[in-house]
Amino acid sequence: MLATQLGLLGGSLFYPAGSSAVMKAAPPERLGIASGVLRTFASVGMVFSFTTAMLVAAHSIPRSTAFAVFVGTTSLHGLSAAFYAMTGIMALAAVFSALRGRRPARA
């Protein structure tokens, strides 16, 4: 539960600032292209996060439990490993973002 809340908090802090930074860096005549590329990469990132979470979760639970969850005979509350893996990836992205430095504002 805590990992989910941290993921939501991290996303809510990053998405507006990241989108704003991308759109401010784009030349005015290419704002439409920048917006399209931004949304495309956001969608690709979302799919990547889902598949990574499923991959980590699938490897962290026994096969019999996975089949039981699939057919609905049991519930699974142990997806923490997947959330921690994605938190690590987000932390790495934050470090890379901090290392890139600032660009001067456009006039």
Secondary structure, DSSP 4 states (H G I P E B T S, - for coil): -HHHHHHHHHHHHHHHHHHHHHHHHS-GGGHHHHHHHHHHHHHHHHHHHHHHHHHHHHHHS-HHHHHHHHHTSS-----HHHHHHHHHHHHHHHHHHHHT---PPP-
